Amino acid sequence: MQEAREDPPLDEGLGPEELAEAWPLLDPSARLEGFRMLERHVAEDFFFTLSSRDQAELLIDLPPLERRSWLRQLAPDDVVDLLQEAPEEERDPLLSLLDAPTTREVQALLAYAEDKAGGLMSTRYARVRPDMTVDEAITYLRRQAREDIETIYYTYVLDAGQKILGVVSFRELFAARGTQPVREIMRTDVVTVPEDMDQESVSRLFARHDLAAMPVVDLGGRMKGIVTVDDIVDVVEEEATEDIQKIGGTEALDAPYLEIGMFEMIRKRAVWLAALFLGEMLTSTAMKAYEAEIAQAVVLALFLPLIISSGGNSGSQATTLVIRAMALGEVRLRDWWRVVRREILAGLGLGLILAAIGLLRILVWGRFFGTYGEHYVLIATAVSASLIGVVLWGTLAGSMLPFVLRWLGFDPASASAPFVATLVDVSGIMIYFTVASRILHGTLL
């Protein structure tokens, strides 16, 4: 079920910029109409800027002859992305529109999982033999460039068994003597990517080495293709979006926000919301256990939201920081003890700051306005001591939960901020009333 949308008028046609801006608001028929109004060369540029999902939806609405024309504009790795976004029943008909060599390339790429290096790579890359002269290599590269290779900035030197021996840049080829063998100018310290490496790990390699492309190799060291930095930009955006959505307490959305159906939107958000709601029910159970203390000192209930929200907020902060550090490869499973030590210090520091603010607030209001009765000093002490304990516990729980999930084999981003807040709410109530009962024993309690 999709939300009703009012499409902008297309009677006079839209330029590529206007069409791109209006695209998320248009239904499929209006998108097709606007696309067909573009001149061919403009439409080609526009088509390449679309996401794989939008390209697939657009092609499905075109007649078969037009589908073939547009599909053959794409490189094999881009065709794979498009097919993975297309409905299952449309994939074979689209694949049949390609020529035989491209079909073989696409089918080989489809054999890889889409989140692995093999699923990201392009099989069209520049290659030369080590015994070629520089002049022969440049001539050979000129012929390869006509075949729409992914990039010629890096040329890979392969032996007869397709094993990678080195890499040479286009600039280095032009700067070398024409009779010089390629093996004399190639660099052998090549950073390679295993074909089964996860896309997040690949993105970290790109960030570490600052390269525009990396060769993908199999277990035998044979080169299978290249992953380019533009592919990794898409991966980073996709992974960051998924993590942010999970941290916010929802399942990852499979489509842009404005394009996902309302039923699907509710389903993905309701599961977590219901789980959190059930978790919050434990809060009332915990409060029931301290019913007598609340009845004797109603003033304690005034500070309950303050206590549990402080613990939840500190836990959410710690969770977010650790999840992001894990995503960037800054923190690994073996670093858990280092994180514990840092978060103990951070939790104590943050707890002391909030405790000082709370202490000052209660003492001033109790001294000058008599708001909290004659035992306001003890109440201020109980609240500030509870704040230190709850914030410390929230910080530790929030920082350790991603490690526990990673150790169990789950995505650390599943440790959403609302989930951590719910966990700390229940334990925060227990800490608060335990501390208060000790400090106020013999007076209010």
ZADREN-385889 format. One record per residue (C-alpha): x, y, z; residue number from 1. Coordinates in nm, 4 decimals. Layout:
N
[[X; Y; Z]; NUM],
...
//
This chain:
445
[[0.0000; 0.0000; 0.0000]; 1],
[[0.1614; 0.3222; -0.1133]; 2],
[[0.0796; 0.6722; 0.0080]; 3],
[[-0.1216; 0.8821; -0.2341]; 4],
[[0.0990; 1.1330; -0.4156]; 5],
[[0.0161; 1.4226; -0.6385]; 6],
[[0.2543; 1.4236; -0.9322]; 7],
[[0.3888; 1.7478; -1.0775]; 8],
[[0.2614; 1.8285; -1.4285]; 9],
[[0.4831; 1.7042; -1.7113]; 10],
[[0.2960; 1.8531; -2.0085]; 11],
[[0.5853; 2.0792; -2.1037]; 12],
[[0.8556; 1.8358; -1.9979]; 13],
[[1.1193; 1.8774; -1.7286]; 14],
[[1.4910; 1.9340; -1.7602]; 15],
[[1.7209; 1.6722; -1.6057]; 16],
[[1.7702; 1.8764; -1.2881]; 17],
[[1.3972; 1.9337; -1.2388]; 18],
[[1.3203; 1.5704; -1.3189]; 19],
[[1.5820; 1.4485; -1.0698]; 20],
[[1.4349; 1.6728; -0.8006]; 21],
[[1.0783; 1.5568; -0.8708]; 22],
[[1.1706; 1.1879; -0.9184]; 23],
[[1.0952; 1.0686; -0.5604]; 24],
[[0.7471; 1.2248; -0.5841]; 25],
[[0.6498; 1.0736; -0.9193]; 26],
[[0.4659; 0.7475; -0.9760]; 27],
[[0.6123; 0.4987; -1.2324]; 28],
[[0.4046; 0.6257; -1.5277]; 29],
[[0.5007; 0.9885; -1.4627]; 30],
[[0.8667; 0.8929; -1.4287]; 31],
[[0.8564; 0.7135; -1.7618]; 32],
[[0.6839; 1.0082; -1.9274]; 33],
[[0.9371; 1.2561; -1.7946]; 34],
[[1.2303; 1.0335; -1.8928]; 35],
[[1.1052; 0.9926; -2.2503]; 36],
[[1.0791; 1.3692; -2.2913]; 37],
[[1.4548; 1.4060; -2.2440]; 38],
[[1.6812; 1.4159; -2.5482]; 39],
[[1.8747; 1.0927; -2.5962]; 40],
[[2.2173; 1.2197; -2.4865]; 41],
[[2.0632; 1.3948; -2.1853]; 42],
[[1.8590; 1.0855; -2.1012]; 43],
[[2.1760; 0.8721; -2.1062]; 44],
[[2.3486; 1.0960; -1.8519]; 45],
[[2.0330; 1.1014; -1.6406]; 46],
[[1.9931; 0.7224; -1.6556]; 47],
[[2.3447; 0.6673; -1.5192]; 48],
[[2.2729; 0.8925; -1.2190]; 49],
[[1.9733; 0.6825; -1.1094]; 50],
[[2.0050; 0.4207; -0.8370]; 51],
[[1.9961; 0.0550; -0.9432]; 52],
[[1.6443; 0.0253; -0.8009]; 53],
[[1.5178; 0.3221; -1.0054]; 54],
[[1.6926; 0.1932; -1.3192]; 55],
[[1.5265; -0.1461; -1.2772]; 56],
[[1.1801; 0.0041; -1.2257]; 57],
[[1.2246; 0.2301; -1.5268]; 58],
[[1.3414; -0.0513; -1.7586]; 59],
[[1.0529; -0.2772; -1.6584]; 60],
[[0.8080; -0.0109; -1.7781]; 61],
[[0.9805; 0.0189; -2.1189]; 62],
[[0.9019; -0.1937; -2.4283]; 63],
[[1.1504; -0.4831; -2.4870]; 64],
[[1.3410; -0.3094; -2.7697]; 65],
[[1.4003; -0.0004; -2.5583]; 66],
[[1.4940; -0.2147; -2.2607]; 67],
[[1.7701; -0.3778; -2.4636]; 68],
[[1.9076; -0.0412; -2.5746]; 69],
[[1.9318; 0.0964; -2.2200]; 70],
[[2.0457; -0.2238; -2.0497]; 71],
[[2.3398; -0.2588; -2.2878]; 72],
[[2.4593; 0.0869; -2.1856]; 73],
[[2.5550; -0.0514; -1.8440]; 74],
[[2.8763; -0.2250; -1.7407]; 75],
[[2.8341; -0.5881; -1.6239]; 76],
[[2.8694; -0.5022; -1.2535]; 77],
[[2.6025; -0.2326; -1.2900]; 78],
[[2.3762; -0.4820; -1.4682]; 79],
[[2.4182; -0.7161; -1.1714]; 80],
[[2.3141; -0.4400; -0.9304]; 81],
[[2.0108; -0.3686; -1.1478]; 82],
[[1.9083; -0.7361; -1.1664]; 83],
[[1.9366; -0.7739; -0.7897]; 84],
[[1.6918; -0.4850; -0.7468]; 85],
[[1.4486; -0.6159; -1.0104]; 86],
[[1.1579; -0.8480; -0.9176]; 87],
[[1.2468; -1.2177; -0.9373]; 88],
[[1.0196; -1.2817; -1.2365]; 89],
[[1.1810; -1.0013; -1.4398]; 90],
[[1.5462; -1.1067; -1.3981]; 91],
[[1.5644; -1.3770; -1.6641]; 92],
[[1.3832; -1.1659; -1.9291]; 93],
[[1.6233; -0.8787; -1.8625]; 94],
[[1.9264; -1.1087; -1.8703]; 95],
[[1.8156; -1.2476; -2.2077]; 96],
[[1.8488; -0.8985; -2.3611]; 97],
[[2.2282; -0.9008; -2.3229]; 98],
[[2.4776; -1.0361; -2.5742]; 99],
[[2.6402; -1.3732; -2.4989]; 100],
[[2.9792; -1.2476; -2.3651]; 101],
[[2.8131; -0.9937; -2.1340]; 102],
[[2.5638; -1.2550; -2.0171]; 103],
[[2.8513; -1.4825; -1.9149]; 104],
[[3.0179; -1.1984; -1.7238]; 105],
[[2.6950; -1.1065; -1.5472]; 106],
[[2.6171; -1.4666; -1.4521]; 107],
[[2.9672; -1.5060; -1.3108]; 108],
[[2.9174; -1.1963; -1.0951]; 109],
[[2.5728; -1.3091; -0.9830]; 110],
[[2.7359; -1.6169; -0.8322]; 111],
[[2.8840; -1.3926; -0.5608]; 112],
[[2.6883; -1.2559; -0.2653]; 113],
[[2.6090; -0.8906; -0.3274]; 114],
[[2.7775; -0.7803; -0.0028]; 115],
[[3.1105; -0.9484; -0.0883]; 116],
[[3.4005; -0.8082; -0.2913]; 117],
[[3.3158; -1.0461; -0.5786]; 118],
[[2.9652; -0.9038; -0.5926]; 119],
[[3.0982; -0.5483; -0.6125]; 120],
[[3.3708; -0.5967; -0.8705]; 121],
[[3.3820; -0.5217; -1.2400]; 122],
[[3.5395; -0.7802; -1.4710]; 123],
[[3.6406; -0.5167; -1.7259]; 124],
[[3.9794; -0.3821; -1.6292]; 125],
[[4.3021; -0.2856; -1.8038]; 126],
[[4.5637; -0.5608; -1.8217]; 127],
[[4.9022; -0.6158; -1.9874]; 128],
[[5.1763; -0.8804; -1.9938]; 129],
[[5.5096; -0.8222; -1.8138]; 130],
[[5.7183; -0.8884; -2.1268]; 131],
[[5.5413; -0.6198; -2.3333]; 132],
[[5.7310; -0.3012; -2.4123]; 133],
[[5.5793; 0.0266; -2.3008]; 134],
[[5.4808; 0.1142; -2.6600]; 135],
[[5.3136; -0.2262; -2.7053]; 136],
[[5.1298; -0.1863; -2.3732]; 137],
[[4.9951; 0.1599; -2.4691]; 138],
[[4.8746; 0.0304; -2.8062]; 139],
[[4.7109; -0.2672; -2.6365]; 140],
[[4.5450; -0.0404; -2.3780]; 141],
[[4.4090; 0.1805; -2.6565]; 142],
[[4.2274; -0.1251; -2.7963]; 143],
[[4.0994; -0.2216; -2.4517]; 144],
[[3.9665; 0.1298; -2.3915]; 145],
[[3.7275; 0.0840; -2.6848]; 146],
[[3.5729; -0.2110; -2.4955]; 147],
[[3.4438; 0.0123; -2.2174]; 148],
[[3.6812; -0.0992; -1.9406]; 149],
[[3.6099; 0.0342; -1.5929]; 150],
[[3.9253; 0.2474; -1.5599]; 151],
[[4.2658; 0.2809; -1.7252]; 152],
[[4.4277; 0.4753; -1.4420]; 153],
[[4.5591; 0.1465; -1.3075]; 154],
[[4.6858; -0.1227; -1.5448]; 155],
[[4.7411; -0.4655; -1.3937]; 156],
[[5.0293; -0.6852; -1.5025]; 157],
[[4.9239; -1.0514; -1.5249]; 158],
[[5.1083; -1.3692; -1.6137]; 159],
[[4.9722; -1.6404; -1.8427]; 160],
[[4.7774; -1.7934; -1.5520]; 161],
[[4.6043; -1.4604; -1.4741]; 162],
[[4.7994; -1.4206; -1.1507]; 163],
[[4.8715; -1.0610; -1.0641]; 164],
[[5.2390; -0.9651; -1.0762]; 165],
[[5.2213; -0.5907; -1.0408]; 166],
[[5.0461; -0.2676; -1.1291]; 167],
[[5.1461; 0.0330; -1.3372]; 168],
[[4.9668; 0.3636; -1.3731]; 169],
[[4.8836; 0.5226; -1.7068]; 170],
[[5.1066; 0.8145; -1.6132]; 171],
[[5.4032; 0.5845; -1.5477]; 172],
[[5.3571; 0.4208; -1.8886]; 173],
[[5.3671; 0.7543; -2.0683]; 174],
[[5.6697; 0.8708; -1.8692]; 175],
[[5.8748; 0.5556; -1.9462]; 176],
[[6.0875; 0.4826; -2.2545]; 177],
[[5.8930; 0.3149; -2.5340]; 178],
[[6.1305; 0.0170; -2.5540]; 179],
[[6.1370; -0.0464; -2.1797]; 180],
[[5.9654; -0.3702; -2.0648]; 181],
[[5.6600; -0.3277; -1.8441]; 182],
[[5.8115; -0.5513; -1.5741]; 183],
[[6.0846; -0.2887; -1.5156]; 184],
[[5.8410; -0.0091; -1.4307]; 185],
[[5.5599; -0.1991; -1.2596]; 186],
[[5.5130; -0.1858; -0.8824]; 187],
[[5.4893; -0.5250; -0.7148]; 188],
[[5.3484; -0.4094; -0.3784]; 189],
[[4.9887; -0.4480; -0.4924]; 190],
[[4.7062; -0.4243; -0.2387]; 191],
[[4.4593; -0.6984; -0.3304]; 192],
[[4.1133; -0.7909; -0.2045]; 193],
[[3.9983; -1.1530; -0.1542]; 194],
[[3.6853; -1.2249; -0.3557]; 195],
[[3.4910; -1.3293; -0.0433]; 196],
[[3.5846; -1.0252; 0.1691]; 197],
[[3.2884; -0.8441; 0.3257]; 198],
[[3.2060; -0.5057; 0.1717]; 199],
[[3.2621; -0.3216; 0.5016]; 200],
[[3.6149; -0.4617; 0.5224]; 201],
[[3.6747; -0.3601; 0.1603]; 202],
[[3.5652; -0.0043; 0.2367]; 203],
[[3.8107; 0.0122; 0.5272]; 204],
[[4.0920; -0.1010; 0.2952]; 205],
[[4.0075; 0.1827; 0.0553]; 206],
[[4.0102; 0.4328; 0.3410]; 207],
[[4.3470; 0.3022; 0.4657]; 208],
[[4.5280; 0.2972; 0.1302]; 209],
[[4.3547; 0.5881; -0.0480]; 210],
[[4.3296; 0.4096; -0.3853]; 211],
[[4.0844; 0.4609; -0.6718]; 212],
[[4.0600; 0.0867; -0.7483]; 213],
[[4.1712; -0.2458; -0.6016]; 214],
[[4.2137; -0.5836; -0.7733]; 215],
[[3.9992; -0.8749; -0.6545]; 216],
[[4.1740; -1.2134; -0.6439]; 217],
[[4.0703; -1.5712; -0.5705]; 218],
[[4.2444; -1.8120; -0.3310]; 219],
[[4.5021; -1.8966; -0.5963]; 220],
[[4.5988; -1.5313; -0.6487]; 221],
[[4.4284; -1.5153; -0.9894]; 222],
[[4.2760; -1.1798; -1.0700]; 223],
[[3.8966; -1.1824; -1.1057]; 224],
[[3.8162; -0.8125; -1.1402]; 225],
[[3.8464; -0.4734; -0.9727]; 226],
[[3.6469; -0.2807; -0.7146]; 227],
[[3.6433; 0.0941; -0.7731]; 228],
[[3.6025; 0.3720; -0.5206]; 229],
[[3.2643; 0.4794; -0.6642]; 230],
[[3.1289; 0.1343; -0.5766]; 231],
[[3.2620; 0.1746; -0.2237]; 232],
[[3.0967; 0.5154; -0.1823]; 233],
[[2.7619; 0.3434; -0.2391]; 234],
[[2.8570; 0.0697; 0.0088]; 235],
[[2.9550; 0.3182; 0.2798]; 236],
[[2.6276; 0.5072; 0.2352]; 237],
[[2.4267; 0.1848; 0.2442]; 238],
[[2.6026; 0.0489; 0.5537]; 239],
[[2.5835; 0.3801; 0.7404]; 240],
[[2.2130; 0.4149; 0.6596]; 241],
[[2.1419; 0.0622; 0.7804]; 242],
[[2.3356; 0.1145; 1.1048]; 243],
[[2.1660; 0.4473; 1.1790]; 244],
[[1.8215; 0.2962; 1.1241]; 245],
[[1.9010; 0.0048; 1.3554]; 246],
[[2.0478; 0.2329; 1.6218]; 247],
[[1.7256; 0.4344; 1.6060]; 248],
[[1.5248; 0.1249; 1.6994]; 249],
[[1.3856; 0.0023; 1.3671]; 250],
[[1.4645; -0.2641; 1.1116]; 251],
[[1.6739; -0.1463; 0.8165]; 252],
[[1.4532; -0.0119; 0.5368]; 253],
[[1.4943; -0.1775; 0.1975]; 254],
[[1.4039; 0.1339; -0.0030]; 255],
[[1.4241; 0.5149; 0.0223]; 256],
[[1.1981; 0.6594; 0.2930]; 257],
[[0.9466; 0.8195; 0.0532]; 258],
[[0.9225; 0.5075; -0.1647]; 259],
[[0.8662; 0.2361; 0.0941]; 260],
[[0.5036; 0.1277; 0.1375]; 261],
[[0.3204; 0.2375; 0.4513]; 262],
[[0.2388; -0.1212; 0.5546]; 263],
[[0.6072; -0.2168; 0.5255]; 264],
[[0.7094; 0.0979; 0.7152]; 265],
[[0.4746; 0.0119; 1.0025]; 266],
[[0.5856; -0.3526; 1.0078]; 267],
[[0.9556; -0.2682; 1.0319]; 268],
[[0.8978; -0.0162; 1.3099]; 269],
[[0.6302; -0.2056; 1.5033]; 270],
[[0.8442; -0.5117; 1.5795]; 271],
[[1.1057; -0.3148; 1.7702]; 272],
[[0.8475; -0.0819; 1.9225]; 273],
[[0.6469; -0.3761; 2.0569]; 274],
[[0.9621; -0.5371; 2.1962]; 275],
[[1.0577; -0.2116; 2.3675]; 276],
[[0.7042; -0.1732; 2.5026]; 277],
[[0.7188; -0.5197; 2.6570]; 278],
[[1.0575; -0.4324; 2.8026]; 279],
[[0.9220; -0.1134; 2.9562]; 280],
[[0.6559; -0.3212; 3.1315]; 281],
[[0.9378; -0.4463; 3.3517]; 282],
[[0.9683; -0.0870; 3.4755]; 283],
[[0.6249; -0.1062; 3.6357]; 284],
[[0.7186; -0.4452; 3.7833]; 285],
[[1.0321; -0.2949; 3.9361]; 286],
[[0.8360; 0.0002; 4.0773]; 287],
[[0.5833; -0.2405; 4.2285]; 288],
[[0.8673; -0.3982; 4.4253]; 289],
[[0.9404; -0.0598; 4.5838]; 290],
[[0.5784; 0.0374; 4.6405]; 291],
[[0.6263; 0.0643; 5.0169]; 292],
[[0.9196; 0.3043; 4.9843]; 293],
[[0.7249; 0.5230; 4.7404]; 294],
[[0.4244; 0.5279; 4.9769]; 295],
[[0.6433; 0.6367; 5.2689]; 296],
[[0.8409; 0.8970; 5.0754]; 297],
[[0.6389; 1.0201; 4.7785]; 298],
[[0.9075; 1.2797; 4.7120]; 299],
[[1.1302; 1.0019; 4.5763]; 300],
[[0.8945; 0.9547; 4.2805]; 301],
[[0.9589; 1.3151; 4.1740]; 302],
[[1.3172; 1.2313; 4.0811]; 303],
[[1.2506; 0.8948; 3.9177]; 304],
[[1.2270; 1.0312; 3.5568]; 305],
[[1.5465; 1.2280; 3.6180]; 306],
[[1.7353; 0.9193; 3.7341]; 307],
[[1.6284; 0.6706; 3.4683]; 308],
[[1.6526; 0.9167; 3.1774]; 309],
[[2.0101; 1.0050; 3.2790]; 310],
[[2.1052; 0.6366; 3.2795]; 311],
[[1.9317; 0.5727; 2.9475]; 312],
[[2.0929; 0.8749; 2.7840]; 313],
[[2.4429; 0.7816; 2.9008]; 314],
[[2.3905; 0.4240; 2.7814]; 315],
[[2.2656; 0.5408; 2.4425]; 316],
[[2.5703; 0.7656; 2.4028]; 317],
[[2.8102; 0.4806; 2.4829]; 318],
[[2.6302; 0.2380; 2.2519]; 319],
[[2.6361; 0.4786; 1.9581]; 320],
[[3.0071; 0.5558; 2.0024]; 321],
[[3.1091; 0.1887; 2.0289]; 322],
[[2.8943; 0.0771; 1.7339]; 323],
[[3.0440; 0.3474; 1.5142]; 324],
[[3.3971; 0.2600; 1.6283]; 325],
[[3.3306; -0.1036; 1.5410]; 326],
[[3.1937; -0.0079; 1.1991]; 327],
[[3.5109; 0.1909; 1.1246]; 328],
[[3.7366; -0.0899; 1.2460]; 329],
[[3.8702; 0.1249; 1.5325]; 330],
[[3.7509; -0.1248; 1.7939]; 331],
[[3.7578; -0.5055; 1.7710]; 332],
[[3.6217; -0.7804; 1.9924]; 333],
[[3.9551; -0.8211; 2.1680]; 334],
[[3.9466; -0.4531; 2.2736]; 335],
[[3.6535; -0.5008; 2.5129]; 336],
[[3.8624; -0.4597; 2.8288]; 337],
[[4.0178; -0.1361; 2.7040]; 338],
[[3.6682; -0.0046; 2.6347]; 339],
[[3.5504; -0.1122; 2.9839]; 340],
[[3.8320; 0.0812; 3.1496]; 341],
[[3.7629; 0.3926; 2.9450]; 342],
[[3.3882; 0.3780; 3.0046]; 343],
[[3.4301; 0.3301; 3.3810]; 344],
[[3.6244; 0.6558; 3.3920]; 345],
[[3.3810; 0.8252; 3.1536]; 346],
[[3.0787; 0.6979; 3.3483]; 347],
[[3.2211; 0.8190; 3.6803]; 348],
[[3.3068; 1.1587; 3.5329]; 349],
[[2.9671; 1.2039; 3.3703]; 350],
[[2.7888; 1.0760; 3.6832]; 351],
[[2.9769; 1.3221; 3.9050]; 352],
[[2.8865; 1.6126; 3.6761]; 353],
[[2.5152; 1.5244; 3.6765]; 354],
[[2.5243; 1.4463; 4.0489]; 355],
[[2.6711; 1.7913; 4.1225]; 356],
[[2.4010; 1.9601; 3.9156]; 357],
[[2.1254; 1.7557; 4.0846]; 358],
[[2.2681; 1.8146; 4.4322]; 359],
[[2.2863; 2.1891; 4.3805]; 360],
[[1.9322; 2.2027; 4.2401]; 361],
[[1.7734; 2.0155; 4.5318]; 362],
[[1.9742; 2.2009; 4.7994]; 363],
[[1.8824; 2.5447; 4.6605]; 364],
[[1.5116; 2.4649; 4.6186]; 365],
[[1.4993; 2.2890; 4.9566]; 366],
[[1.6824; 2.5699; 5.1415]; 367],
[[1.5029; 2.8705; 4.9980]; 368],
[[1.1603; 2.7313; 4.9009]; 369],
[[1.1183; 2.4346; 5.1342]; 370],
[[1.0104; 2.2244; 4.8373]; 371],
[[1.1393; 1.8874; 4.9617]; 372],
[[1.0738; 1.9083; 5.3346]; 373],
[[1.3100; 1.9012; 5.6320]; 374],
[[1.5184; 1.6106; 5.5039]; 375],
[[1.6099; 1.7768; 5.1760]; 376],
[[1.9842; 1.7346; 5.2387]; 377],
[[1.9470; 1.3567; 5.2664]; 378],
[[1.7210; 1.3535; 4.9608]; 379],
[[1.9813; 1.5515; 4.7645]; 380],
[[2.2494; 1.3061; 4.8764]; 381],
[[2.0384; 1.0044; 4.7765]; 382],
[[1.9585; 1.1480; 4.4318]; 383],
[[2.3169; 1.2534; 4.3544]; 384],
[[2.4610; 0.9185; 4.4707]; 385],
[[2.2004; 0.7347; 4.2622]; 386],
[[2.2900; 0.9436; 3.9588]; 387],
[[2.6541; 0.8376; 3.9847]; 388],
[[2.5574; 0.4717; 4.0055]; 389],
[[2.2932; 0.4792; 3.7326]; 390],
[[2.5045; 0.6783; 3.4857]; 391],
[[2.8043; 0.4516; 3.5479]; 392],
[[2.5914; 0.1404; 3.4978]; 393],
[[2.4238; 0.2863; 3.1879]; 394],
[[2.7600; 0.3707; 3.0340]; 395],
[[2.8992; 0.0230; 3.1011]; 396],
[[2.5867; -0.1576; 2.9795]; 397],
[[2.5645; 0.0559; 2.6669]; 398],
[[2.9303; 0.0051; 2.5748]; 399],
[[2.9356; -0.3708; 2.6396]; 400],
[[2.6108; -0.4679; 2.4640]; 401],
[[2.7577; -0.4252; 2.1100]; 402],
[[3.0497; -0.6502; 2.2132]; 403],
[[2.8101; -0.9174; 2.3401]; 404],
[[2.6112; -0.9065; 2.0169]; 405],
[[2.9276; -0.9253; 1.8050]; 406],
[[3.0518; -1.2211; 2.0130]; 407],
[[2.7186; -1.3995; 1.9574]; 408],
[[2.7437; -1.3365; 1.5824]; 409],
[[2.4779; -1.0636; 1.5570]; 410],
[[2.5048; -0.7151; 1.4092]; 411],
[[2.6267; -0.4782; 1.6867]; 412],
[[2.4001; -0.2072; 1.5442]; 413],
[[2.1070; -0.4117; 1.6763]; 414],
[[2.1990; -0.2686; 2.0175]; 415],
[[1.9716; 0.0253; 1.9434]; 416],
[[1.9655; 0.3329; 2.1659]; 417],
[[1.5984; 0.2760; 2.2691]; 418],
[[1.6804; -0.0850; 2.3621]; 419],
[[1.9700; 0.0235; 2.5830]; 420],
[[1.7537; 0.2940; 2.7414]; 421],
[[1.4853; 0.0351; 2.8224]; 422],
[[1.7419; -0.1995; 2.9763]; 423],
[[1.8903; 0.0764; 3.1923]; 424],
[[1.5468; 0.2070; 3.2969]; 425],
[[1.4655; -0.1145; 3.4838]; 426],
[[1.8047; -0.1498; 3.6483]; 427],
[[1.8123; 0.2249; 3.7218]; 428],
[[1.4981; 0.1994; 3.9327]; 429],
[[1.6566; -0.0773; 4.1377]; 430],
[[1.9767; 0.1231; 4.1914]; 431],
[[1.7846; 0.4382; 4.2846]; 432],
[[1.5581; 0.2849; 4.5457]; 433],
[[1.8355; 0.0677; 4.6897]; 434],
[[2.0586; 0.3715; 4.7424]; 435],
[[1.7681; 0.5839; 4.8710]; 436],
[[1.6610; 0.3177; 5.1216]; 437],
[[2.0138; 0.3048; 5.2661]; 438],
[[2.0574; 0.6818; 5.2949]; 439],
[[1.7030; 0.7662; 5.4110]; 440],
[[1.6674; 0.4709; 5.6493]; 441],
[[1.5430; 0.5956; 5.9875]; 442],
[[1.4184; 0.9276; 5.8495]; 443],
[[1.1777; 0.9144; 5.5548]; 444],
[[1.2052; 0.5364; 5.5224]; 445],
//
